[in-house]
């Protein structure tokens, strides 16, 4: 679950499929899930997942000039969670974000993600939906994602 929280916004950014005017540098991305649905999951387990997912999760990533110019490039080699991902009809231009992608996972499961929002050279914000089908549990999560450029990339 924690890996999904961190991968989903980067996967959506990476698979936007067009040039952007975002500035390269260090970006802080914060996600918060507002809705978590898992039909058939035991109520106690669902409540625990909803509580954990409702907390904001921040991550920091360096976006290189090449990645900023072509977000579909190298950011997501291997796909989200190791699955094969394909970008759907998407726009990441003119300050508007409308990104759709589908990833197939091991065992025939799939994950569909959509992100709708707005951006400037140094900020991003929007709402995303992630739906996972197949595997041990079907899951639908809706949340918000905000991002801001915090400066030049830091060395690790």
N, C-alpha and C positions, 0 to 999 in steps of 0.2 A: 504494500500500500504506500509506504513512504517513498519508494522508488518511483511509483506512478505519479505521486504528487510533484516530484521534482522533474520528471521526464515530460509530462504532458505539455506544459507551456513551452519548453524548449523544442519539443517535437513539432508543435504547431508553428512556432517561429521558423524552425528550420525548413519545414515543408511548404512554405508559403508560395514558392515557385516564381517569384518575380523580384526584381531589384527593389531596394528600399532606400529611403533617405535617412535611415537611422544612423547615428554616429557610432563608429567603432569605439570600443573601450570596455571597461568593467561595467556590467549591468547587474543590478539587484532585482530579482524577480520574486514577487510574493503571490502565493495562491491561497485561496480560502474556499473550501467547498461549502455551499449553502444548502445543498440537497444531496442526500445519499439514499438511493433506493436499491434494495436487493431482495426481490420477491423470494419468499421461501426461507430466507435466512432466519435463524432463531432470534427472537426479539432482543435478548441480552447482547448477542454478538453484534446485531445491527446497531443498537444503541451505543455500544463501545466504538464501533466504526464511525458513527455519526459524530460522536464527541471528539474523537481524534481528528477527523477530517475537517471539523469546524474551526480548528485552531489555524491561525495563519502559518504558512510554511514559507520561509525565505531561502533563496539560493542565490549564489553569485556566480556569474560566468563572464568570461572574456570573449567579446565578439570582435574578431579581427576585421581589418578593412575588407578582406576578401569575403568573409562571411556576411558583413553588412551589405556588400554590393550584391551578393547572391546567397540569400539565406538557405536555399535548397542545396547548397554545396556540401561542405564537409562536416557541418555540425552534427548531422544525424547518421553518420556511417554506421551501418548495421541496424538502423531503425530503432524505434522506441521499444525498450524492453527486449531487444534482440530479434523482434519480429520484422518481417518485410513490410515496409510502409510505402504507400503511394499517396501522393497529393491529389486531391480532387480539384474541382473548380475553385480557385482561390484568388484573392486579391490582397496585396499588401502594398498599396500605392496611394498617393494623394491623401495621406492621413487616415485612410480607412483600412481596417483589417477585416477580412472575411476569409478564413482559412478552414479548409476541410481536408481530413486525411483518414485513411483506413489502414490499419496494420493487421496482418494475420500473424497469429501466434502458433506455438507448437500445439499439436493435438487438434487443429482445426478451429480453434477459437478466433475471434476477431475483436478489434477495438476500433470504434469510430469516434473521431474527435472533431469538434467544430469550435472555432473561436471567432467571435464578432466583437469589434471594438474600434478604437482610434489610437493614433500614435502621432508623436512629434519626433524631432531629431533626438530628443533625450528622454522621452517618456512613452509608455504604452499602457493601455487599460482596456479591459473588455470582459465579456462573459464567455465562458467555455462550457461545453457539454462533452462528457466522455461516456460512452456506452460500451460495455464489454459483454460479449455473448459467447457461449460455449465455455468449455473449461468447467471448473468446479462450481462456479456461481455467476449468474447474470448480475450485472451491476450497472447502475446509471447514476452519474454524479454531475451536478451542475455547480459552477463556482465562478469566482472572479479572479482575475489575474491582473496585477499591476507591475510595471517595470519602470526602472529609472536608471539612467546612466549615472554612475557614481564617480567617474574619473577615468584615468588611463588604466590599462590592464596592469594588474599586479603580478609579480613573478611568484610562482609557487614553490 
